[in-house]
C-alpha cells in the first residue's frame, strides 16, 4: 500500500490516470456519498465481475475476483471521502490483507493525518509521498515538452509565479499563451504577452 497526497491542482489524479493507463492498473475515483457496499459494487463493475445482492456476497466476489486475476494495482483517488467511514477503510484493509492486491491511495493535503487515525492501515503504507508545487525548472521542462512555442525566461518566470506551481494552472497559462501567440503570429512568447 502507498499514499500520495497534496494540495489540489498539483497533478496527482492526472499522474494516477496516466500510470493506470500505462500499467493496466484499476483506477477508481471515490465519491462523497460512497459507502462500503457502493464501493464493492463499483469495484466489481470495474473488474467486470458479477454483482451480488448481499454485502457478504459482494465482498466474497471481490476477494475471488482480485485473487483470480494477475496482480493489478488498485488506485483509489479522493480517499479523503472515506476517512470518516471506518467501514470503507476496514473493507479496503481486509481486501488488501486477503488478496495482497497492491493499493495506492490518493488524497488531499491532510489525507495522511486523517489516515493516521487508522494505525493498522497506515502501518501498511510502504511509501507516503507528498506532492509539492512545481518549481521554475519543472515549469520550464513542462513547457518544453508540451508547447510548440518558445517561451522567454521572463515568460517562464511569470507562469511559475502566477501558477503557484500548480499543474492545472500551468497548463491553463500555457494554453492561454499559445492562443495569444497564434493570434499575434509570434514565434517567442514573452512575459509581457501574458498580462
Buried (B, 14 or more C-beta within 10 A) or exposed (E): BBBBBBBEBBBBBEBBBEBBEEEEBBBBBBEEEBBBBBBBBBBBEEBEBEEBEEBEEBBEBBBBBBEEBEEBBBBBBBBBBBBEBBEBBBBBBBBBEEBEBBBBBBBBBEBBEBBEEBEEBBEBBEEBBEBEBBEBEBBBEBBEEEBEBEBBEBBBBBBBEEBEBBBBBBBBBBEBBBEBBEEEEBEEBBBEBBE
